[in-house]
Amino acid sequence: MSVMVARGKHIQPLMGPEKAFGQAFRAIREEKGISQEQVSLRAELDRTTVSLIERGLVSTKLGTIVKMCKAIRAFPSDVMRRMEKSRFYR
């Protein structure tokens, strides 16, 4: 279950699998020095979609997760393992 709080125009999740996945993905992407724009081009997604996923504002399909992980040259299982260790994962 995700807990949300209103901030500006978007409702921001405080925790939950979407927030934990987004945080884990962003951390790995940044460690590799890859921009959201590069992810969006490589995965054929809009940059705002990548941003929404990283902030945990949307729940994404498995196919999109695989595309995004390929774009940063990471295994989806590595992102999921990091997600499971996140303080946001409950």
C-alpha positions in Angstrom: 0.0 0.0 0.0 1.4 3.4 -1.0 1.0 6.4 1.3 0.8 9.8 -0.5 1.1 13.4 0.4 0.1 16.4 -1.7 2.9 18.7 -2.9 2.1 21.2 -5.6 0.4 19.7 -8.6 1.4 16.1 -8.0 0.7 13.8 -5.1 4.0 12.5 -3.9 4.2 8.9 -2.5 5.9 8.7 0.9 6.6 5.0 0.5 5.6 1.9 -1.4 7.0 -0.2 -4.2 6.7 2.5 -6.9 8.7 4.9 -4.8 11.2 2.3 -3.9 11.7 1.2 -7.5 12.0 4.7 -8.7 14.6 5.5 -6.1 16.6 2.3 -6.9 16.5 3.0 -10.6 17.6 6.6 -10.2 20.5 5.7 -7.9 21.8 3.1 -10.4 21.3 5.5 -13.4 23.1 8.3 -11.6 26.0 6.0 -10.5 26.5 5.1 -14.2 26.4 8.8 -15.2 23.4 8.4 -17.5 20.8 11.2 -17.8 17.0 10.8 -17.9 17.2 12.1 -21.5 19.6 9.3 -22.5 17.3 6.7 -20.8 14.3 8.1 -22.7 16.0 8.0 -26.0 17.5 4.5 -25.5 14.2 3.1 -24.1 12.0 5.0 -26.5 10.1 6.7 -23.7 9.2 10.3 -23.1 11.6 11.9 -20.6 8.7 13.0 -18.4 7.6 9.3 -18.2 11.1 8.4 -16.9 10.8 11.2 -14.3 7.4 10.1 -13.2 8.6 6.5 -12.7 11.7 7.7 -10.8 9.6 9.8 -8.5 7.2 6.8 -7.9 4.2 8.7 -9.3 3.2 5.9 -11.7 3.3 2.1 -11.6 4.9 0.9 -14.8 4.7 -2.3 -16.9 7.3 -5.0 -16.8 8.2 -4.4 -20.4 8.9 -0.7 -19.6 11.1 -1.8 -16.6 13.1 -4.1 -18.9 13.6 -1.3 -21.5 14.7 1.2 -18.9 17.1 -1.3 -17.3 18.6 -2.1 -20.7 19.0 1.7 -21.3 21.3 1.9 -18.2 22.9 -1.5 -18.8 21.6 -3.0 -15.6 19.7 -6.2 -14.9 16.1 -5.7 -13.7 16.9 -8.1 -10.9 19.7 -5.8 -9.7 17.3 -2.9 -9.6 14.7 -5.0 -7.8 17.2 -6.2 -5.2 18.1 -2.6 -4.5 14.4 -1.7 -4.3 13.8 -4.4 -1.7 16.5 -2.8 0.5 15.0 0.7 0.2 13.5 2.3 3.3 10.5 3.1 1.0 9.7 -0.6 0.3 7.0 -1.9 2.6 
